[in-house]
């Protein structure tokens, strides 16, 4: 089963370079985002991670056939933009305030364990980097780029493959934020490709994906909590968090980790919390019926935050 949707970072560059939504008045909506939103209006789940239409119709988050090796990195930027699109006529989300509340500085120099801490936090900072693009912050982007380069070097990524980090800064100075997104995507793709080519680094690759996902989930959930205060929508914004099959795949991915990675604090906590996360996000496939109560979204944020805090101690 191939897991594909607008929430994969490998799709991120093509999706976003085609246009990032009505929240930027002079830019067009990309066809992929339009299709997702139109599908939502028709009762089709725009975030379903499966090509099995019959399984998707059930909406029961059945994990049979889910392959964790088909997971791509979490594209938190697409989540931000999809929320902004549907909230166009109602209350906007203050992503800058959420960034200040959610994202903290990471001292990349103090993390040395390349088999657990370094890859996990690299995934986290990649998600933060995309978030910094959303709020158009050159300062925060620079911090993320510095950490990404440092972590990538520790993982053995060649210096020539890190040139996109510097290019991302240059594009930010020029205000070309879609180019920044593209460069961040290129870095992540190259790192993941290098990890795939070496069997010994399979756990590192998985930890990058897991770190990016947990941070993306935490950020998106905070945005949804803000969006739920809007009263002008015919569907609940929490529907955008519906992703039971992806959580199934993440649970299976955790089970594939070797003993050294498996004993790291964030992995131990993810194993503890993900079954509950799956229960929370396994809602009706119908956008007008599927909703997650605010207290459960707060629970999701709390669990994700606990995982992140364990990684930076």
PyMOL commands that set and color helices and strands:
alter all, ss='L'
color gray80, all
select helices_A, chain A and resi 9-17+31-41+53-58+68-70+76-86+95-102+108-110+117-134+138-154+159-173+177-197+199-227+237-241+244-256+259-262+265-281+294-312
alter helices_A, ss='H'
color red, helices_A
deselect
rebuild
show_as cartoon
